[in-house]
Structure formats: structure tokens, C-alpha cells
């Protein structure tokens, strides 16, 4: 009888030890639908981060386990994913991919005192930032500033900003207007739609900035080129995707730029390629998001969601692959407060390469980008430059 009791006690200790070895973090991302490549990119990097933490003993001596939910990049599915993860007692969540889904699900995380750490949401203002919502990517305010500096340095004086109806598109377009407000740059803001092309034909912009995803941008620019107009093209970090180049077509690439986050270390990129193939623009930010969450869990007083959230809220700085990340409320919207944005160009060979302002544009001609574009557009349209005033922000 005593032997049986000893064996039973030993078995209970073994089972209890097994349960103590794992701590769960949630991942809520689009793993189906049009945004699947971005969701998979972020998930891959989170997996690398979890592997690294587990390799060195896990969190407080316990193995880290990933719990995944597909939010389909849909607000309704995002709420359901959040509910599921909260019910499964995760200590925090990495996600979501888009601003729209994040705002739909965020009230659930706030109520459950569960930290949400994003690697891709760049909306300038998010409720409960620094309290429940945290991010490793800089905001639209920062990338708008990077785009505005490039536009001014290249000599563009007449631009159009076209946006899709997403929260990202609206926020980025408004931030760019604000960043160019004090510059001598005429602006016309348009909604992506049937009438936008006709308005551009009358306005003759030197550059068209598209605020929206790469699928919408490639379709819009294809329609624009059918008119014979060939303004320079620019967009935000969502265009940093090889699929965008394929959709646009190499023959359509002349002067195309986009904003992009900080270039991650080559060692990380090499490791990612060996495991998953080509990394994306959010890969390093996703790795940082997972490591940030897990570092807070390591220091938390107890391993539960509320304690981890409180630990994150009490932090001010995290040093990640992408640089120093400030965690103060709205830090991501403050210039210079996080790893910022640079501008990339698409080369004739279809590669993303660092861009430099184009003043002058064509060597001996001495023309700026803006003066070249005005000449080319006027010739293509067969009209003189219009005198109509651009709408100001």
C-alpha cells in the first residue's frame, strides 16, 4: 500500500511538473484570405523568437507554447480570435496585422487586461497605447515625415495623394498632408475611385502618392498609366512586397519609391531565409514583438496576463533587432522616438534599393524631379500646366 502511495505521489508530481513547463502566448493574424502572406511572415518570425527563448530555458523556467488564431484580416473574425485566445489563458498576444482589426479587437484585450503587441500596425493614435496596446513598428506620422522630406528634397512642387478607404490609408494621407503643410508643395487629396483618374488628368501632378495596400496601389497605377500620364509614384510601407513589383510589372517601373522601416541585421535575415524563404517588411518587427512580450513575462511577478501587461506598462525602453523601442504612451507617433523610416526605390531589375533625393534628376540636364515631371506630363497630356489651386490640408 505504501509503495502504491509513493508511486501515485510521484506520478502527481510528474504531471504537475509537466503543466508547469509551458506558458502560452497568443498569435492573432490573417492565416487565410488576401493578407495571408503578411500573416505568415509575422508568424514565422514569432516562431523564431519563441525558439530562441526556449533554447535558453524558456520563461521563468517554463517552456513557451504558441497558440494561434486566424483573424482573416476581418474585424469580426479578429474579435472572435481575441475571445478565443483570452479564454485559453494566454499571457499576451502578438497581432493583429491591420489597424481596422486591431481597433475592433482591442476593447476585449483591455477588459481582459491582456497585452497586445503589434509588429505592423502604424496608425498614429491607438487607444490604451502604453497600457494594453504596444508596438514595435513606428507610426504613420514617422513614415509621412520620411516621405515628405524626400518629396521636398527631390524638388516636387505639385503632388496628388490618393488613398483607399482603410484606416491606414486615411491616417497616412492625413499625416503626409500635415508633414508637407509648411512646404511649398501643392497638394490634391483624392479617394480611390472612378472619378480620381479624371481629376488627375486635369490636375497633372508631378508625383502621385498612394496611401493603401499594394494590391490597390498596383491596380490604381495601372489605370493611371492607361491615360498616358506618367507621374512619379510613391507609397507607404505596405508596398514593400515583391508581389507588388510583380503586379506593377517591370516595364511600368521608372520612378517608384516607398517608405520602409529600419533594415534588420543580416544575421537575422539569413536565418529567416534559410527557414522560410524571403523575409518581409515586418519580419524583424515581429521577432521584436514576441521577444518584448516574453521579456516582460520573464520579469513579471506572476505568470498571468494581468501581471505581464502591468510589467510592459511599467517599461519605457526595449532594445530590439530594429533598434531602441520606446513604450511610453503614443511614443510611436513622436519623431525620433523609435526606429524610423527610410525611402526605398525599385530598381529596373525589380529590387528594393536605398533611394536618394533626385536633385538634380538627370545629371547634365540639371533638372529636378519636379521640373522633369512637369515637362513630361504636359507633353503627354497635350495641355499647359493648369493654374487651378490645389486643395490644402
SULTA-V722357 format. One record per pair of residues at least 4 apart in sequence whose C-alpha atoms are under 8 Angstrom apart, sorted by the first residue. I is the first residue (numbers start at 1). GAP is how many residues later the second one is. D is the distance in whole Angstrom. If there is no record, write none. Layout:
I/GAP/D  I/GAP/D
//
This chain:
1/4/6  2/4/6  3/4/6  4/4/6  5/4/6  6/4/6  7/4/6  8/4/6  9/4/6  10/4/6  11/4/6  12/4/6  13/4/6  14/4/6  15/4/6  16/4/6  17/4/6  18/4/8  20/42/6  21/40/7  21/41/4  21/42/5  22/40/5  22/41/4  22/42/5  22/43/6  23/36/7  23/39/6  23/40/6  23/41/5  23/42/6  23/67/8  23/68/7  23/280/8  24/40/6  24/41/5  24/42/6  24/43/7  24/65/7  24/66/5  24/67/6  25/39/7  25/40/6  25/41/5  25/42/6  25/65/5  25/66/6  25/67/5  25/68/6  25/69/8  26/40/6  26/41/5  26/42/6  26/43/8  26/59/6  26/64/6  26/65/8  26/66/6  26/67/4  26/68/6  27/16/7  27/39/7  27/40/6  27/41/5  27/42/6  27/66/5  27/67/5  27/68/6  27/69/8  28/40/6  28/41/5  28/42/6  28/43/6  28/50/7  28/53/6  28/54/7  28/65/7  28/66/6  28/67/5  28/68/6  29/10/5  29/11/8  29/13/8  29/14/8  29/39/8  29/40/7  29/41/5  29/42/5  29/43/7  29/44/7  29/66/6  29/67/5  29/68/6  30/5/6  30/6/5  30/8/8  30/9/5  30/10/8  30/40/5  30/41/5  30/42/4  30/43/5  30/66/8  30/67/7  31/4/8  31/5/5  31/6/8  31/8/6  31/9/6  31/39/5  31/40/7  31/41/6  32/4/5  32/38/7  32/40/5  33/39/6  33/40/8  35/4/6  35/37/7  35/38/7  36/4/6  36/36/8  37/4/6  38/4/6  38/59/8  38/242/8  38/244/8  39/4/6  39/58/7  40/4/6  41/4/7  41/238/7  41/239/6  41/241/7  41/242/6  42/4/6  42/77/8  42/240/6  42/241/6  42/244/5  42/245/8  43/4/6  43/243/8  44/4/7  44/232/7  44/239/8  45/4/6  45/227/8  45/238/6  45/239/7  45/241/6  45/242/5  46/4/6  46/240/6  46/241/5  46/243/8  46/244/6  47/4/6  47/19/8  48/4/6  48/239/7  49/4/6  49/238/5  49/239/8  49/241/6  49/242/6  50/4/6  50/14/7  50/15/8  50/16/8  50/240/7  50/241/8  51/4/6  52/4/7  53/4/7  53/5/5  53/6/7  53/11/8  53/238/8  53/241/8  54/4/4  54/5/8  54/9/6  54/10/6  57/4/6  57/5/7  57/6/7  58/4/5  58/5/5  58/6/6  59/4/6  59/5/7  59/235/7  59/236/8  59/238/7  59/239/5  60/237/8  60/238/6  67/18/7  67/23/8  69/12/6  69/15/8  69/16/7  70/7/8  70/8/8  70/11/7  71/4/8  71/6/5  71/7/4  71/8/8  71/9/8  71/10/6  71/25/8  72/5/6  72/6/7  73/4/7  73/5/7  73/23/8  73/24/7  73/25/7  73/28/6  74/4/6  74/26/8  74/27/6  75/4/6  75/25/6  75/26/4  75/27/8  75/29/5  75/30/7  76/4/7  76/25/8  76/28/7  77/4/6  78/4/6  78/18/8  78/23/6  78/24/7  78/26/7  78/27/6  79/4/6  79/22/8  79/25/6  79/26/5  79/29/7  80/4/6  81/4/6  82/4/6  82/23/6  82/26/7  82/27/7  83/4/6  83/25/7  84/4/6  85/4/7  85/5/6  85/8/8  86/4/6  86/23/8  86/26/7  86/28/8  89/215/8  89/216/7  90/214/8  90/215/7  91/23/7  91/24/8  91/206/8  91/212/7  91/213/5  91/214/4  91/215/8  91/217/7  92/22/5  92/23/5  92/24/6  92/25/8  92/201/7  92/213/6  92/216/7  92/217/7  93/21/7  93/22/6  93/23/5  93/24/6  94/22/6  94/23/5  94/24/6  94/25/8  94/192/8  94/195/7  94/196/6  95/7/8  95/21/7  95/22/6  95/23/5  95/24/7  95/25/8  96/5/7  96/6/6  96/22/6  96/24/8  96/25/8  97/4/7  97/5/7  97/21/7  97/22/7  97/23/6  97/24/6  98/4/6  98/22/7  98/23/6  98/70/8  99/4/6  99/22/5  99/23/7  99/24/6  99/68/6  99/69/6  100/4/6  100/66/7  100/67/6  101/4/6  102/4/6  102/19/8  103/4/8  103/23/8  105/4/7  106/4/6  106/10/8  106/27/8  107/4/6  108/4/6  109/4/6  109/5/5  109/6/7  109/7/7  109/23/7  110/4/6  110/5/8  110/18/8  110/22/6  112/194/8  113/19/7  113/192/6  113/193/5  113/196/7  114/18/7  114/191/5  114/192/6  114/194/8  114/195/6  115/16/8  115/17/5  115/18/6  115/19/7  115/190/7  115/191/8  115/193/7  115/194/5  115/197/8  116/16/6  116/17/5  116/18/6  117/16/6  117/17/5  117/18/5  117/19/8  117/172/6  117/173/8  117/176/7  118/15/8  118/16/6  118/17/5  118/18/7  118/19/8  118/168/7  118/171/6  119/16/6  119/17/5  119/18/6  119/163/6  119/166/5  119/167/5  119/169/8  119/170/6  120/15/8  120/16/8  120/17/6  120/162/6  120/165/7  120/166/8  121/14/7  121/16/7  121/18/8  122/15/7  122/16/6  122/17/4  122/18/5  122/46/7  123/16/6  123/17/6  123/44/7  123/45/6  123/48/6  123/49/8  124/15/5  124/16/6  124/17/6  124/47/7  124/206/8  124/208/7  124/209/6  125/205/7  125/208/7  126/7/8  126/204/8  127/6/7  128/4/5  128/5/6  128/201/8  129/4/5  129/5/6  129/199/8  129/200/5  129/201/6  130/4/6  130/182/8  130/183/6  130/197/6  130/198/5  130/199/4  130/200/7  131/178/7  131/179/8  131/181/8  131/182/5  131/198/7  132/177/6  132/181/7  134/193/7  135/154/7  135/192/8  135/197/8  136/149/6  136/150/8  136/152/7  136/153/6  136/189/6  137/124/8  137/148/6  137/195/7  137/201/8  137/202/8  138/4/6  138/5/8  138/123/8  138/194/5  138/195/7  138/200/6  138/201/7  138/202/6  138/203/8  139/4/7  139/193/5  139/194/5  140/4/6  140/31/7  140/32/5  140/35/7  140/193/7  141/4/6  141/31/7  141/34/6  141/35/8  141/192/6  141/193/8  141/194/8  142/4/6  142/190/8  142/191/7  142/192/7  142/193/6  142/194/8  142/198/6  142/199/7  143/4/6  143/93/7  143/94/8  143/116/6  143/117/8  143/197/7  143/198/5  143/199/8  144/4/6  144/28/7  144/31/6  144/32/5  144/35/7  145/4/6  145/30/8  145/31/7  145/34/6  146/4/6  146/113/7  146/195/6  146/196/6  146/197/7  147/4/6  147/29/7  147/111/8  147/112/6  147/196/7  148/4/6  148/28/7  148/31/6  148/32/6  149/4/6  150/4/6  150/193/7  150/206/8  150/207/6  151/4/7  151/5/6  151/206/8  152/4/6  152/5/8  152/31/7  152/33/8  153/204/6  153/205/7  153/206/7  154/203/5  154/204/5  154/205/5  154/206/8  154/207/8  154/214/6  154/215/6  154/216/7  155/203/8  155/204/7  155/213/6  155/214/6  155/215/5  155/216/8  156/29/7  156/50/7  156/51/7  156/212/8  156/213/6  156/214/4  156/215/8  157/27/6  157/28/4  157/29/6  157/49/7  157/213/6  158/27/6  158/28/5  158/29/6  158/47/5  158/48/6  158/49/7  158/212/8  159/26/7  159/27/6  159/28/5  159/29/7  159/46/5  159/47/6  159/48/5  159/49/6  159/50/7  160/27/6  160/28/5  160/29/6  160/30/7  160/40/8  160/45/6  160/47/6  160/48/5  160/49/6  161/12/7  161/26/7  161/27/6  161/28/5  161/29/6  161/47/6  161/48/5  161/49/6  161/50/7  162/11/8  162/27/6  162/28/5  162/29/6  162/30/6  162/34/8  162/46/7  162/47/6  162/48/5  162/49/6  163/6/5  163/7/6  163/10/7  163/26/8  163/27/7  163/28/5  163/29/6  163/47/6  163/48/5  163/49/6  164/5/5  164/6/7  164/27/6  164/28/5  164/47/7  164/48/5  164/52/7  165/4/6  165/5/7  165/26/7  165/27/8  166/4/6  166/46/7  167/4/6  168/4/6  168/43/7  168/44/7  169/4/6  169/42/5  169/43/5  170/4/6  170/41/7  171/4/6  172/4/6  172/39/6  172/64/8  173/4/6  173/16/8  173/38/6  174/4/6  174/219/8  175/4/6  176/4/6  177/4/6  177/10/8  177/215/8  177/216/6  178/215/7  180/4/8  180/5/7  181/4/8  181/211/8  181/212/7  186/203/8  186/204/6  186/205/8  186/206/7  187/203/5  187/204/6  187/205/6  187/206/8  188/202/5  188/203/5  188/204/7  189/202/7  190/6/6  191/5/7  192/4/6  192/28/8  193/4/8  194/4/8  195/4/6  196/4/6  197/4/6  197/26/8  197/27/6  198/4/7  199/4/6  200/4/6  200/5/7  201/26/8  201/28/7  201/180/8  202/184/8  203/183/7  203/185/8  204/170/8  204/173/6  204/174/7  204/181/7  204/182/8  205/26/7  205/169/8  205/172/8  206/25/5  206/26/6  206/164/6  206/167/5  206/168/6  206/171/7  207/24/5  207/25/5  207/26/6  207/27/7  207/166/8  208/23/6  208/24/6  208/25/5  208/26/6  209/24/6  209/25/5  209/26/5  210/7/6  210/23/8  210/24/6  210/25/5  210/26/7  211/6/8  211/24/6  211/25/6  212/4/7  212/5/7  212/23/8  212/24/7  212/26/7  213/4/6  213/25/5  213/26/6  214/4/6  214/24/6  214/25/5  214/26/8  214/27/8  214/30/6  215/4/6  215/29/7  215/32/8  216/4/6  217/4/6  217/22/8  218/4/6  218/26/7  218/29/6  218/30/5  219/4/6  219/29/8  220/4/6  221/4/6  221/27/8  222/4/7  222/26/7  223/4/7  224/4/8  224/5/7  224/6/8  225/4/6  225/5/6  228/152/6  228/153/7  229/148/6  229/151/6  229/152/7  230/146/8  230/147/7  230/150/8  231/142/6  231/146/7  232/22/8  232/23/5  232/24/6  232/141/7  233/22/6  233/23/5  233/24/6  234/22/6  234/23/5  234/24/5  235/4/7  235/22/7  235/23/5  235/24/7  236/4/8  236/22/5  236/23/5  236/24/7  237/21/6  237/22/5  237/23/5  237/24/7  237/44/8  239/5/6  239/19/7  240/4/7  240/18/7  240/19/8  240/20/7  240/40/8  240/41/6  240/112/8  241/4/7  241/39/7  241/40/7  242/4/7  243/4/6  244/4/6  245/4/6  245/5/7  245/105/6  246/4/7  248/4/6  248/5/7  249/4/7  250/98/7  250/99/7  250/100/6  253/93/7  253/94/8  253/95/7  254/94/7  255/90/8  255/91/8  256/89/6  256/90/6  257/86/7  257/87/6  257/88/4  257/89/6  257/98/8  258/85/6  258/86/5  258/87/7  259/82/6  259/83/6  259/84/4  259/85/6  260/21/7  260/81/5  260/82/5  260/83/6  260/84/7  261/20/7  261/78/7  261/79/6  261/80/4  261/81/6  262/60/6  262/77/6  262/78/6  262/79/6  262/80/7  263/59/7  264/4/7  264/5/7  264/20/6  264/57/6  264/58/6  265/4/7  265/56/7  266/4/6  267/4/6  268/4/6  268/16/8  269/4/6  269/10/7  270/4/6  271/4/6  272/4/6  272/5/7  272/6/7  272/7/6  273/4/4  273/5/5  273/6/6  279/4/6  282/4/6  283/4/6  284/4/6  284/37/6  284/38/7  285/4/6  285/36/8  285/37/7  286/4/6  287/4/6  287/34/8  288/4/6  288/32/6  288/33/6  288/34/7  289/4/6  290/4/6  291/4/6  292/4/6  292/26/7  292/28/8  293/4/6  293/15/8  293/19/8  294/4/6  295/4/7  296/4/6  296/12/6  296/13/8  296/15/6  296/16/6  297/6/6  297/11/5  297/14/8  299/12/7  300/7/6  300/8/5  300/11/6  301/6/6  302/5/6  302/6/8  303/4/7  303/5/7  304/4/6  305/4/6  306/4/6  307/4/6  308/4/6  309/4/6  310/4/6  311/4/7  312/15/8  313/14/8  313/15/8  315/12/6  315/13/8  316/10/6  316/11/5  316/12/6  317/7/7  317/8/6  317/9/5  317/10/6  318/6/6  318/7/5  318/8/7  318/9/8  319/4/6  319/5/5  319/6/6  320/4/6  320/5/7  322/17/6  323/15/7  323/16/6  324/14/6  324/15/6  325/12/7  325/13/5  325/14/7  326/5/6  326/6/7  326/11/6  326/12/6  327/4/6  330/4/7  331/6/6  331/7/8  332/5/7  332/6/6  333/4/8  334/4/8  335/5/8  336/4/7  342/12/8  343/11/6  343/12/6  343/13/8  344/8/6  344/9/5  344/10/5  344/11/5  345/7/6  345/8/5  345/9/6  345/10/5  346/4/6  346/5/5  346/6/5  346/7/6  347/4/5  347/5/6  347/6/7  358/10/7  358/11/6  359/7/8  359/8/7  359/9/5  359/10/7  360/5/8  360/6/5  360/7/5  360/8/4  360/9/7  361/4/8  361/5/7  361/6/6  361/7/5  361/8/5  361/11/8  362/4/6  362/5/6  362/6/8  363/4/8  367/4/6  367/5/6  368/4/6  369/4/6  370/4/6  371/4/6  372/4/6  373/4/6  374/4/6  374/11/8  375/4/6  376/4/6  377/4/6  378/4/6  378/5/6  378/6/6  378/7/6  379/4/7
//
